[in-house]
Amino acid sequence: MRIYWQSFVDEEASAPYLARLSAYLSQIAAPGVTIDVRGGLSPSVRDFGRLSEARCSMRAISNGIDAERAGYDGFVLGHFQDPGLYELRSALTIPVIGVGESTLFAAAQLGRRIGLVTLDPVFEVWHYEQADRYGLGGRITHVKGLSFVPEDFNAAFDGDVEAKNRLLRRFAECAEPMVASGADVIVPAGVLPGLLVASERSYRIGHAPVVNCASIALKSAEMWMQIRALDGIEPSRGPSFALAPERAKADFQAMLAPIKPTSAR
């Protein structure tokens, strides 16, 4: 089985991260499962905000359509905010896994009150909105931004132990007050911090387990690909995720094609 893992970083600017993520996912994948990690945004997101999230969404939807046509068995939306998740589910018949959705539901099985450590403070309000969308609004009690950009992780993923420890200390600084005030599960709200904690087996902040969103997303994808192969189950094709016709998909991708300048008259 083949998984297309859509990341949202520039392949050159964040090469150490993508290399580390690809190696990690291949290491923990089930036998017979291969993962193709793709960057897909050039230039990378330089200004966090809703417009950048919309850009991520459009690119992911188009790449997802291409991935299914190329024969992939599953598609992972590797951005915790899950931009375009519902649209992708309505466009594809293969399983579509959102890192944020799958991780939040997994965390809800480990404790009642969930704290999120996200990349930047701008994402804090979005995670509360995201939790409401998934029916978990009452369970997300804390959200805190690290005030980092993706490139801040490069040295750690390139083998710099001190850089890694420095990032882990910052992560703990954000999470410890959450645990002290009631959070009993901590979630790195992003694959970048998720991959950072992946090497820390049984990692906890006080009594709170720290959930690795990278491993959860991969194992969720494997599970749903297996269930689809066994039972033929797809998302509801009623109002929630009505399957888009080929014409709608073609129109969407045509919108993203380079616009040719018109000649002056």
KEKE-3310 file (N, C-alpha, C; in steps of 0.2 Angstrom, whole numbers, plus 5000, padded with zeros to 4 digits):
npx = (5004:5002:5006:5002:5010:5006:5015:5019:5029:5043:5053:5067:5070:5067:5073:5081:5071:5061:5068:5071:5058:5053:5062:5059:5045:5046:5053:5044:5033:5020:5023:5025:5020:5022:5028:5027:5034:5030:5034:5029:5025:5031:5036:5039:5027:5027:5021:5011:4994:4976:4975:4986:4983:4973:4979:4987:4977:4971:4982:4984:4972:4972:4984:4980:4970:4977:4986:4977:4974:4986:4987:4989:4985:4981:4979:4988:4985:4997:4997:4993:4982:4973:4969:4958:4953:4939:4935:4944:4940:4928:4932:4940:4941:4949:4956:4957:4967:4968:4981:4978:4964:4965:4974:4969:4957:4963:4970:4960:4956:4965:4965:4955:4956:4964:4979:4987:5002:5007:5014:5015:5009:4998:4990:4983:4969:4963:4965:4956:4944:4945:4944:4931:4924:4927:4919:4925:4927:4924:4934:4947:4957:4968:4979:4995:5007:5023:5031:5039:5046:5046:5059:5067:5068:5077:5091:5090:5085:5094:5104:5110:5112:5111:5103:5091:5089:5087:5075:5066:5066:5060:5047:5043:5042:5031:5021:5021:5014:5001:4999:5000:4989:4978:4978:4978:4983:4995:4997:5008:5004:5007:5017:5030:5034:5029:5037:5049:5047:5046:5057:5058:5055:5040:5037:5033:5025:5026:5012:5006:5004:5013:5008:5012:5010:5014:5016:5003:4995:5000:4998:4984:4981:4985:4977:4964:4966:4967:4954:4946:4950:4946:4932:4927:4923:4919:4919:4903:4892:4882:4875:4887:4900:4898:4902:4912:4909:4919:4920:4919:4931:4940:4938:4942:4955:4959:4958:4969:4979:4993:4990:4988:4995:4985:4985:4989:4977)
npy = (4994:5011:5027:5044:5058:5073:5087:5104:5113:5121:5112:5114:5124:5117:5105:5096:5093:5086:5075:5069:5066:5058:5047:5043:5039:5029:5020:5016:5011:4999:4982:4982:4994:5009:5026:5042:5057:5073:5090:5103:5117:5131:5147:5143:5144:5161:5170:5168:5165:5166:5167:5161:5148:5145:5144:5133:5124:5123:5119:5106:5100:5099:5091:5080:5075:5072:5062:5051:5048:5043:5031:5030:5023:5029:5046:5058:5072:5082:5093:5101:5109:5104:5110:5110:5097:5092:5095:5087:5074:5074:5074:5063:5045:5036:5033:5048:5056:5067:5075:5083:5080:5066:5065:5072:5065:5053:5058:5061:5049:5046:5055:5067:5081:5092:5098:5109:5112:5122:5128:5143:5157:5163:5152:5148:5152:5146:5132:5130:5133:5122:5111:5113:5110:5097:5092:5092:5103:5105:5098:5103:5112:5120:5130:5134:5144:5141:5151:5149:5146:5135:5133:5134:5122:5115:5112:5104:5092:5089:5083:5090:5090:5099:5109:5102:5099:5111:5115:5106:5110:5122:5118:5111:5121:5128:5118:5114:5124:5121:5108:5110:5117:5109:5101:5085:5078:5081:5088:5089:5101:5100:5093:5096:5099:5087:5077:5081:5076:5063:5055:5054:5042:5037:5050:5062:5076:5080:5072:5070:5062:5064:5066:5059:5066:5062:5048:5044:5049:5041:5028:5029:5031:5019:5010:5014:5012:4998:4994:4999:4991:4978:4980:4989:5001:5019:5037:5044:5047:5056:5072:5076:5072:5072:5065:5073:5076:5072:5082:5094:5092:5094:5107:5113:5110:5117:5130:5132:5131:5139:5156:5163:5178:5190:5196:5213:5225)
npz = (5000:4996:5003:5001:5008:5012:5015:5021:5018:5011:5000:4998:5008:5020:5020:5029:5039:5031:5026:5038:5043:5032:5034:5047:5046:5037:5044:5055:5048:5043:5037:5020:5017:5010:5010:5003:5005:5003:4999:4993:4994:4988:4986:5004:5018:5023:5030:5043:5043:5039:5025:5020:5025:5017:5005:5007:5008:4995:4987:4993:4990:4976:4974:4981:4972:4961:4967:4970:4957:4953:4959:4972:4989:5000:5008:5017:5026:5030:5040:5054:5056:5047:5033:5021:5023:5023:5010:5003:5007:5000:4988:4985:4984:4991:5007:5017:5028:5041:5050:5062:5065:5067:5078:5088:5091:5095:5107:5115:5120:5129:5140:5149:5148:5136:5131:5119:5111:5100:5084:5082:5090:5082:5078:5088:5091:5080:5083:5093:5086:5077:5086:5090:5078:5076:5087:5099:5107:5121:5127:5124:5132:5134:5124:5117:5109:5101:5095:5084:5068:5053:5049:5060:5066:5058:5062:5072:5067:5058:5066:5076:5093:5104:5098:5097:5110:5115:5109:5114:5127:5126:5122:5133:5142:5137:5139:5153:5162:5157:5161:5175:5177:5175:5162:5156:5145:5133:5117:5103:5092:5077:5064:5064:5078:5083:5077:5083:5097:5094:5096:5110:5120:5128:5133:5144:5152:5167:5174:5162:5147:5131:5115:5100:5085:5072:5072:5075:5065:5054:5058:5058:5045:5040:5046:5041:5027:5027:5032:5022:5012:5017:5020:5011:5015:5014:5017:5022:5009:5008:5013:5020:5014:5000:4985:4974:4956:4942:4933:4942:4949:4939:4935:4947:4947:4935:4939:4946:4938:4929:4925:4909:4902:4895:4878:4874:4868)
capx = (5000:5006:5003:5005:5010:5007:5018:5017:5035:5047:5057:5074:5071:5066:5076:5082:5065:5058:5072:5070:5051:5053:5065:5055:5039:5047:5055:5038:5027:5019:5026:5021:5017:5027:5026:5030:5033:5031:5034:5023:5024:5036:5039:5035:5023:5031:5017:5006:4987:4971:4976:4991:4980:4969:4984:4989:4971:4970:4987:4983:4966:4974:4989:4976:4967:4983:4988:4973:4974:4992:4987:4990:4980:4979:4982:4988:4986:5002:4997:4989:4976:4969:4966:4955:4952:4933:4935:4948:4936:4923:4935:4944:4938:4954:4956:4960:4968:4970:4985:4975:4958:4966:4978:4964:4953:4967:4972:4953:4955:4970:4963:4949:4958:4969:4983:4990:5008:5007:5020:5015:5003:4993:4986:4979:4962:4961:4964:4949:4939:4946:4941:4923:4922:4927:4915:4929:4928:4925:4940:4953:4957:4974:4983:5000:5012:5030:5034:5044:5045:5048:5067:5070:5069:5082:5097:5089:5083:5101:5108:5112:5109:5110:5097:5086:5087:5084:5068:5062:5065:5055:5041:5041:5040:5024:5017:5021:5009:4995:4998:4999:4982:4973:4978:4981:4986:4998:4998:5011:5000:5011:5021:5037:5035:5028:5043:5054:5046:5046:5063:5058:5050:5036:5038:5028:5026:5022:5009:5003:5008:5014:5005:5016:5005:5016:5015:4996:4993:5002:4994:4977:4980:4986:4971:4958:4967:4965:4947:4943:4952:4942:4925:4925:4920:4921:4915:4896:4892:4877:4877:4893:4905:4895:4907:4913:4910:4925:4920:4921:4938:4944:4937:4946:4962:4960:4958:4975:4984:4996:4986:4992:4993:4981:4989:4986:4973)
capy = (5000:5018:5033:5051:5062:5080:5092:5111:5117:5121:5106:5116:5127:5113:5098:5091:5090:5082:5069:5065:5064:5052:5041:5040:5036:5022:5015:5014:5009:4992:4979:4982:5001:5014:5033:5047:5063:5079:5097:5105:5124:5135:5148:5141:5149:5166:5174:5164:5168:5163:5167:5156:5142:5144:5142:5126:5120:5122:5115:5099:5097:5097:5086:5074:5072:5069:5056:5045:5046:5040:5025:5029:5020:5034:5053:5061:5079:5083:5100:5100:5113:5101:5114:5107:5090:5090:5095:5081:5069:5074:5073:5056:5038:5033:5037:5055:5057:5074:5074:5086:5076:5059:5065:5075:5060:5049:5061:5061:5042:5046:5059:5072:5088:5091:5104:5109:5116:5124:5132:5150:5160:5164:5146:5146:5152:5141:5126:5130:5132:5115:5107:5114:5107:5090:5090:5091:5109:5105:5094:5106:5117:5125:5130:5139:5144:5141:5156:5146:5145:5128:5132:5134:5114:5111:5110:5098:5087:5088:5080:5095:5088:5105:5112:5098:5100:5118:5115:5102:5114:5127:5114:5109:5128:5129:5113:5113:5127:5118:5102:5112:5120:5104:5097:5078:5075:5086:5086:5094:5103:5101:5087:5098:5097:5080:5073:5082:5072:5056:5051:5053:5037:5038:5056:5065:5082:5079:5066:5070:5059:5068:5062:5060:5066:5059:5041:5043:5050:5036:5022:5030:5030:5011:5007:5015:5008:4991:4993:5000:4984:4973:4981:4993:5007:5025:5042:5045:5051:5060:5079:5077:5072:5070:5064:5077:5073:5073:5089:5098:5091:5097:5114:5115:5110:5121:5136:5133:5132:5146:5161:5166:5185:5191:5201:5220:5227)
capz = (5000:4996:5006:4999:5014:5010:5020:5019:5019:5005:5000:4999:5015:5026:5018:5035:5041:5026:5026:5044:5043:5028:5037:5053:5044:5034:5050:5059:5044:5043:5032:5014:5017:5008:5011:4999:5009:4998:5002:4989:4994:4986:4993:5010:5021:5026:5034:5045:5043:5035:5018:5019:5026:5011:4999:5009:5006:4988:4985:4995:4986:4969:4975:4982:4966:4957:4970:4969:4950:4952:4962:4980:4993:5006:5008:5024:5026:5036:5043:5060:5055:5042:5028:5015:5024:5021:5003:5000:5008:4995:4981:4984:4986:4995:5014:5018:5035:5044:5056:5067:5067:5070:5084:5093:5093:5099:5113:5119:5123:5134:5145:5148:5146:5132:5130:5113:5110:5092:5081:5082:5093:5078:5077:5095:5090:5075:5086:5097:5081:5075:5091:5089:5072:5077:5092:5105:5110:5128:5129:5123:5138:5134:5118:5117:5103:5103:5092:5080:5061:5051:5048:5067:5067:5054:5065:5077:5062:5055:5070:5082:5099:5108:5095:5099:5118:5116:5106:5119:5133:5125:5122:5140:5145:5135:5142:5160:5165:5155:5166:5182:5178:5173:5156:5157:5139:5129:5110:5099:5087:5071:5063:5066:5085:5084:5075:5088:5103:5093:5099:5117:5121:5134:5135:5148:5155:5173:5173:5156:5141:5126:5110:5094:5080:5066:5072:5075:5058:5049:5059:5057:5038:5038:5048:5036:5021:5028:5033:5016:5008:5020:5020:5006:5018:5012:5020:5020:5002:5009:5013:5024:5010:4994:4980:4968:4950:4938:4930:4947:4950:4933:4935:4952:4945:4930:4942:4949:4932:4928:4921:4904:4901:4889:4874:4874:4862)
cpx = (5004:5002:5006:5004:5011:5009:5017:5023:5039:5052:5065:5075:5071:5068:5077:5076:5061:5061:5071:5063:5050:5056:5062:5049:5040:5050:5049:5033:5026:5022:5022:5018:5023:5024:5030:5029:5035:5030:5028:5022:5030:5034:5035:5031:5027:5027:5011:4999:4982:4972:4981:4988:4976:4973:4986:4983:4971:4976:4986:4977:4968:4979:4985:4973:4972:4985:4984:4973:4981:4993:4988:4984:4977:4983:4982:4989:4990:5003:4991:4982:4971:4966:4964:4953:4945:4932:4938:4944:4930:4925:4938:4939:4943:4954:4960:4961:4971:4974:4981:4969:4960:4970:4973:4960:4957:4969:4966:4952:4960:4969:4957:4951:4964:4973:4987:4996:5009:5013:5021:5009:4997:4988:4982:4972:4959:4960:4958:4944:4939:4943:4933:4921:4922:4923:4919:4931:4928:4931:4947:4953:4963:4977:4989:5005:5019:5034:5040:5042:5048:5056:5070:5071:5075:5088:5096:5088:5089:5106:5111:5109:5107:5104:5091:5084:5084:5077:5064:5061:5060:5048:5039:5039:5033:5019:5016:5016:5002:4994:4996:4992:4976:4973:4981:4983:4989:4999:5002:5007:5003:5015:5028:5038:5034:5034:5049:5053:5046:5052:5063:5053:5047:5037:5032:5030:5022:5019:5006:5007:5008:5013:5010:5011:5007:5015:5007:4993:4994:4998:4987:4976:4981:4980:4965:4959:4965:4958:4944:4944:4948:4935:4922:4922:4923:4917:4908:4896:4885:4879:4884:4899:4903:4901:4907:4913:4917:4926:4922:4928:4942:4943:4941:4953:4964:4961:4965:4981:4987:4991:4990:4990:4990:4985:4985:4982:4974)
cpy = (5006:5023:5040:5055:5069:5085:5099:5115:5117:5116:5108:5119:5122:5105:5094:5089:5085:5075:5065:5062:5057:5046:5038:5037:5029:5017:5012:5011:5001:4989:4980:4989:5005:5021:5038:5054:5069:5085:5100:5113:5128:5142:5145:5146:5154:5170:5170:5168:5164:5162:5162:5149:5140:5141:5135:5122:5118:5118:5107:5096:5094:5091:5079:5071:5069:5062:5050:5043:5042:5033:5024:5027:5024:5041:5055:5068:5081:5090:5100:5103:5109:5105:5110:5099:5088:5090:5089:5075:5068:5073:5066:5050:5035:5037:5043:5056:5064:5072:5077:5082:5070:5060:5068:5069:5054:5051:5061:5054:5041:5050:5064:5079:5089:5098:5104:5114:5117:5128:5139:5152:5161:5158:5145:5146:5147:5134:5125:5129:5125:5110:5107:5110:5100:5087:5089:5098:5109:5102:5098:5112:5122:5124:5136:5138:5144:5147:5154:5146:5138:5128:5132:5126:5111:5109:5104:5092:5085:5085:5084:5093:5094:5108:5108:5099:5106:5119:5111:5106:5119:5124:5113:5116:5129:5124:5112:5117:5124:5112:5105:5115:5115:5100:5090:5075:5081:5084:5092:5095:5105:5095:5089:5096:5090:5076:5075:5078:5065:5052:5050:5048:5038:5045:5059:5072:5081:5072:5065:5067:5064:5064:5064:5060:5063:5052:5040:5043:5044:5030:5023:5028:5022:5008:5008:5012:5001:4990:4994:4993:4979:4974:4985:5000:5014:5030:5042:5050:5055:5067:5080:5078:5069:5070:5069:5074:5075:5080:5094:5098:5095:5104:5117:5116:5115:5128:5137:5133:5139:5150:5164:5173:5186:5197:5208:5221:5234)
cpz = (5000:4999:5003:5005:5012:5016:5017:5020:5012:5005:5001:5006:5021:5024:5024:5038:5037:5026:5032:5045:5038:5031:5043:5051:5041:5039:5053:5055:5044:5037:5026:5013:5015:5008:5007:5002:5004:5001:4999:4990:4993:4983:4998:5013:5025:5030:5036:5045:5039:5028:5016:5020:5020:5005:5001:5006:4999:4985:4987:4991:4979:4969:4976:4976:4962:4960:4969:4961:4949:4955:4969:4983:4998:5005:5015:5023:5032:5039:5048:5059:5050:5037:5022:5016:5022:5014:5000:5001:5003:4988:4980:4987:4991:5002:5014:5026:5037:5050:5062:5070:5070:5077:5089:5096:5097:5106:5118:5122:5128:5140:5144:5145:5142:5131:5123:5113:5102:5090:5083:5086:5089:5077:5083:5093:5085:5078:5090:5092:5078:5079:5091:5083:5072:5083:5099:5108:5117:5131:5128:5127:5138:5127:5119:5111:5105:5100:5088:5072:5059:5051:5055:5069:5063:5057:5069:5072:5058:5060:5076:5088:5103:5105:5097:5106:5119:5114:5111:5125:5132:5125:5129:5144:5143:5139:5149:5164:5163:5160:5173:5183:5175:5167:5158:5151:5135:5122:5106:5093:5080:5071:5065:5074:5087:5082:5080:5094:5101:5095:5106:5119:5128:5137:5138:5151:5162:5172:5166:5150:5135:5119:5104:5088:5073:5066:5072:5068:5053:5051:5058:5049:5036:5040:5043:5029:5022:5029:5026:5011:5011:5019:5015:5009:5016:5017:5018:5013:5002:5009:5016:5018:5003:4989:4975:4962:4947:4935:4936:4949:4945:4933:4941:4950:4940:4933:4945:4944:4931:4923:4916:4903:4895:4885:4874:4867:4860)
residu = (MET:ARG:ILE:TYR:TRP:GLN:SER:PHE:VAL:ASP:GLU:GLU:ALA:SER:ALA:PRO:TYR:LEU:ALA:ARG:LEU:SER:ALA:TYR:LEU:SER:GLN:ILE:ALA:ALA:PRO:GLY:VAL:THR:ILE:ASP:VAL:ARG:GLY:GLY:LEU:SER:PRO:SER:VAL:ARG:ASP:PHE:GLY:ARG:LEU:SER:GLU:ALA:ARG:CYS:SER:MET:ARG:ALA:ILE:SER:ASN:GLY:ILE:ASP:ALA:GLU:ARG:ALA:GLY:TYR:ASP:GLY:PHE:VAL:LEU:GLY:HIS:PHE:GLN:ASP:PRO:GLY:LEU:TYR:GLU:LEU:ARG:SER:ALA:LEU:THR:ILE:PRO:VAL:ILE:GLY:VAL:GLY:GLU:SER:THR:LEU:PHE:ALA:ALA:ALA:GLN:LEU:GLY:ARG:ARG:ILE:GLY:LEU:VAL:THR:LEU:ASP:PRO:VAL:PHE:GLU:VAL:TRP:HIS:TYR:GLU:GLN:ALA:ASP:ARG:TYR:GLY:LEU:GLY:GLY:ARG:ILE:THR:HIS:VAL:LYS:GLY:LEU:SER:PHE:VAL:PRO:GLU:ASP:PHE:ASN:ALA:ALA:PHE:ASP:GLY:ASP:VAL:GLU:ALA:LYS:ASN:ARG:LEU:LEU:ARG:ARG:PHE:ALA:GLU:CYS:ALA:GLU:PRO:MET:VAL:ALA:SER:GLY:ALA:ASP:VAL:ILE:VAL:PRO:ALA:GLY:VAL:LEU:PRO:GLY:LEU:LEU:VAL:ALA:SER:GLU:ARG:SER:TYR:ARG:ILE:GLY:HIS:ALA:PRO:VAL:VAL:ASN:CYS:ALA:SER:ILE:ALA:LEU:LYS:SER:ALA:GLU:MET:TRP:MET:GLN:ILE:ARG:ALA:LEU:ASP:GLY:ILE:GLU:PRO:SER:ARG:GLY:PRO:SER:PHE:ALA:LEU:ALA:PRO:GLU:ARG:ALA:LYS:ALA:ASP:PHE:GLN:ALA:MET:LEU:ALA:PRO:ILE:LYS:PRO:THR:SER:ALA:ARG)
# end
